[in-house]
Amino acid sequence: MRKYFEILRKCPLFCRIENENIIALLDCLGAKVRTFDKGNAIIAEGNPAKHIGIILSGSAQIVRIDYHGNRSIAAGIEPSEVFGEAFACAEVASMPVTIAANEVCEVMLIDCRRIMHSCSNACGFHQQIIFNLMKELAIKNIMFHQKLEITSKRSTRDKLMTYLMQQAEKNGSSRFYIPFDRQELADYLEVDRSGLSAEISKLRKEGAVRSRKNYFELL
């Protein structure tokens, strides 16, 4: 586990937990590391929600497919980021989404019940991870409302510009890279790819943005 220290130190679940306590905590929680190939489900839709995951390397996406087969990306997940916590804490019997590997990735999986129920030793750092988990749930709730702000817009242009302005604010700069290619961005915004590409071209011609692949600059 020591080779993952640098990633785990950046993970919000381990905030304010000393390095020497992380190994003891992971042992207490029964954490396991697994590798997933690109496209494979880390947690599949329909399965019971039991585990909280942490991306150690590579990346993943939270994907939803509706009755008609339309694919929507709820969020991207990068190294040190947590996923599945809301579903696991709620003890959801059937996952409404799939957590899929976007590339070959290593993932740490922790049984949520081992976090929520303190061990008999009542370790101080175990109490800290419970606090960190509650804070992460609150942050994800805010992110959910930001996604709603995007998808509630009626036009493709409004959805795109709302997303780009959120990314500029997040990065503290009018120049930034987004974690999606064109198809993934269309899936995230819940719009048609050709319509999205047309709007990006219009915005470039109007001098509102510069873009190349996943790089954008707001002018």
C-alpha positions as CSV (number, residue, x, y, z in Angstrom):
1,M,0.0,0.0,0.0
2,R,2.9,2.3,0.6
3,K,3.4,2.9,-3.2
4,Y,0.0,4.6,-3.2
5,F,0.8,7.1,-0.4
6,E,1.2,10.1,-2.7
7,I,-2.2,9.5,-4.2
8,L,-3.9,8.7,-0.9
9,R,-2.5,11.8,0.7
10,K,-4.4,13.8,-1.9
11,C,-7.6,11.8,-1.4
12,P,-10.2,13.8,0.6
13,L,-11.1,10.6,2.6
14,F,-7.6,10.7,4.2
15,C,-7.5,14.5,5.0
16,R,-5.8,15.2,8.3
17,I,-4.8,11.6,8.8
18,E,-1.0,11.1,9.4
19,N,0.9,8.9,7.0
20,E,1.8,6.4,9.7
21,N,-1.9,5.9,10.5
22,I,-3.0,5.3,6.9
23,I,-1.6,1.8,6.7
24,A,-3.3,0.9,10.0
25,L,-6.5,2.5,8.8
26,L,-6.5,0.6,5.5
27,D,-5.9,-2.6,7.3
28,C,-8.8,-1.8,9.7
29,L,-11.1,-1.1,6.7
30,G,-10.0,-4.2,4.8
31,A,-9.2,-2.1,1.7
32,K,-8.4,-4.0,-1.5
33,V,-6.7,-2.9,-4.8
34,R,-8.0,-4.1,-8.1
35,T,-7.1,-3.4,-11.7
36,F,-9.7,-2.8,-14.5
37,D,-9.2,-2.8,-18.2
38,K,-10.7,0.0,-20.4
39,G,-14.4,-0.2,-20.7
40,N,-14.9,-2.7,-17.9
41,A,-17.4,-2.0,-15.1
42,I,-15.8,-1.3,-11.7
43,I,-19.3,-1.2,-10.2
44,A,-22.1,-2.3,-12.6
45,E,-25.6,-0.9,-12.9
46,G,-28.1,-3.2,-11.1
47,N,-25.6,-4.5,-8.5
48,P,-26.0,-3.6,-4.8
49,A,-24.0,-0.6,-3.6
50,K,-21.5,-1.8,-1.0
51,H,-18.2,-0.2,-1.8
52,I,-16.6,3.2,-1.8
53,G,-13.9,3.5,-4.5
54,I,-10.7,5.6,-4.9
55,I,-9.0,5.9,-8.3
56,L,-5.3,5.2,-7.8
57,S,-4.2,5.4,-11.5
58,G,-6.0,5.9,-14.8
59,S,-9.5,7.3,-14.9
60,A,-13.2,6.3,-14.8
61,Q,-16.6,7.7,-15.6
62,I,-20.0,7.5,-14.0
63,V,-22.3,6.4,-16.9
64,R,-26.1,6.3,-17.2
65,I,-27.9,4.5,-20.0
66,D,-31.6,5.2,-20.4
67,Y,-34.4,2.9,-21.6
68,H,-33.8,3.9,-25.3
69,G,-30.0,3.3,-25.0
70,N,-29.0,6.9,-24.8
71,R,-25.7,7.3,-22.9
72,S,-25.1,10.1,-20.4
73,I,-21.9,10.8,-18.5
74,A,-22.7,12.0,-15.0
75,A,-19.0,12.7,-14.1
76,G,-15.4,11.8,-14.7
77,I,-13.2,10.4,-12.0
78,E,-9.5,11.1,-11.8
79,P,-6.7,9.7,-9.5
80,S,-7.2,10.4,-5.8
81,E,-11.0,11.0,-6.3
82,V,-13.7,9.1,-4.5
83,F,-16.7,7.4,-6.1
84,G,-19.8,5.4,-5.1
85,E,-20.0,6.9,-1.6
86,A,-23.5,8.3,-1.8
87,F,-25.0,5.0,-3.1
88,A,-23.0,2.9,-0.6
89,C,-24.0,5.1,2.4
90,A,-27.6,4.9,1.3
91,E,-27.2,1.1,1.0
92,V,-28.8,1.2,-2.5
93,A,-30.0,-2.3,-3.5
94,S,-29.6,-1.7,-7.2
95,M,-27.0,0.8,-8.7
96,P,-28.8,3.2,-11.1
97,V,-25.5,3.9,-12.8
98,T,-22.3,2.1,-13.9
99,I,-18.8,3.1,-12.8
100,A,-16.7,2.2,-15.9
101,A,-13.0,2.3,-16.5
102,N,-12.1,5.0,-19.0
103,E,-8.7,3.5,-19.4
104,V,-6.7,0.8,-17.6
105,C,-6.9,1.9,-14.0
106,E,-6.1,0.7,-10.5
107,V,-8.9,1.2,-7.9
108,M,-9.0,0.9,-4.1
109,L,-12.3,-0.6,-2.9
110,I,-13.5,-0.2,0.7
111,D,-16.6,-1.7,2.2
112,C,-18.7,1.2,3.3
113,R,-19.9,-0.6,6.4
114,R,-16.3,-0.8,7.7
115,I,-16.1,3.0,7.5
116,M,-19.5,3.8,9.0
117,H,-19.1,1.4,12.0
118,S,-16.0,2.2,14.1
119,C,-13.8,-0.6,15.1
120,S,-13.6,-1.8,18.7
121,N,-10.4,0.2,19.2
122,A,-12.3,3.5,18.6
123,C,-9.3,4.9,16.7
124,G,-9.2,8.7,16.4
125,F,-8.3,8.5,12.7
126,H,-11.3,6.3,12.1
127,Q,-13.5,9.0,13.4
128,Q,-11.7,11.5,11.1
129,I,-12.4,9.4,8.0
130,I,-16.1,9.4,8.9
131,F,-16.0,13.2,9.2
132,N,-14.2,13.3,5.8
133,L,-16.8,11.1,4.2
134,M,-19.6,13.3,5.4
135,K,-17.8,16.4,4.0
136,E,-17.2,14.6,0.6
137,L,-20.9,13.8,0.4
138,A,-21.8,17.4,0.9
139,I,-19.3,18.5,-1.8
140,K,-20.7,16.0,-4.2
141,N,-24.2,17.3,-3.5
142,I,-23.0,20.8,-4.6
143,M,-21.5,19.3,-7.7
144,F,-24.8,17.6,-8.5
145,H,-26.6,20.9,-8.4
146,Q,-23.9,22.4,-10.7
147,K,-24.7,19.6,-13.2
148,L,-28.4,20.4,-12.9
149,E,-27.6,24.0,-13.7
150,I,-26.1,22.8,-17.0
151,T,-28.7,20.2,-18.0
152,S,-31.6,22.5,-17.1
153,K,-30.6,24.9,-19.9
154,R,-32.7,24.5,-23.1
155,S,-30.2,25.1,-25.9
156,T,-26.9,23.3,-26.7
157,R,-25.1,26.7,-26.7
158,D,-26.4,27.6,-23.2
159,K,-25.4,24.2,-21.8
160,L,-22.0,24.4,-23.3
161,M,-21.3,28.0,-22.2
162,T,-22.5,27.2,-18.6
163,Y,-20.2,24.2,-18.5
164,L,-17.2,26.2,-19.9
165,M,-17.8,29.0,-17.4
166,Q,-17.9,26.5,-14.5
167,Q,-14.6,25.0,-15.7
168,A,-13.0,28.4,-16.0
169,E,-14.1,29.2,-12.4
170,K,-12.9,25.8,-11.2
171,N,-9.4,26.3,-12.8
172,G,-9.1,30.0,-11.9
173,S,-8.3,30.8,-15.5
174,S,-10.0,31.5,-18.8
175,R,-7.7,28.9,-20.4
176,F,-8.2,25.3,-19.4
177,Y,-8.4,21.6,-20.5
178,I,-11.6,19.6,-20.0
179,P,-11.5,15.9,-19.1
180,F,-13.7,14.9,-22.1
181,D,-13.3,14.4,-25.8
182,R,-16.2,15.6,-28.1
183,Q,-18.4,12.6,-27.8
184,E,-17.9,12.4,-24.0
185,L,-18.6,16.1,-23.7
186,A,-21.8,15.6,-25.7
187,D,-22.8,12.8,-23.4
188,Y,-22.0,14.9,-20.3
189,L,-24.1,17.8,-21.6
190,E,-26.8,15.4,-22.8
191,V,-26.8,16.9,-26.3
192,D,-26.2,15.6,-29.9
193,R,-22.6,15.5,-30.9
194,S,-23.1,17.1,-34.3
195,G,-25.1,19.9,-32.8
196,L,-22.4,20.4,-30.1
197,S,-19.6,20.6,-32.8
198,A,-21.7,23.1,-34.8
199,E,-22.1,25.3,-31.7
200,I,-18.4,25.2,-30.9
201,S,-17.6,26.2,-34.5
202,K,-20.0,29.1,-34.3
203,L,-18.5,30.3,-31.0
204,R,-15.0,30.2,-32.6
205,K,-16.2,32.2,-35.6
206,E,-17.9,34.8,-33.3
207,G,-14.6,35.2,-31.4
208,A,-16.2,33.9,-28.1
209,V,-13.9,31.0,-27.6
210,R,-10.7,29.4,-28.9
211,S,-10.5,25.6,-28.8
212,R,-8.5,22.6,-29.9
213,K,-9.5,19.1,-28.9
214,N,-10.1,19.3,-25.2
215,Y,-8.4,22.8,-24.7
216,F,-10.6,25.8,-24.4
217,E,-10.1,29.5,-23.9
218,L,-12.9,32.0,-23.2
219,L,-12.3,35.3,-24.9
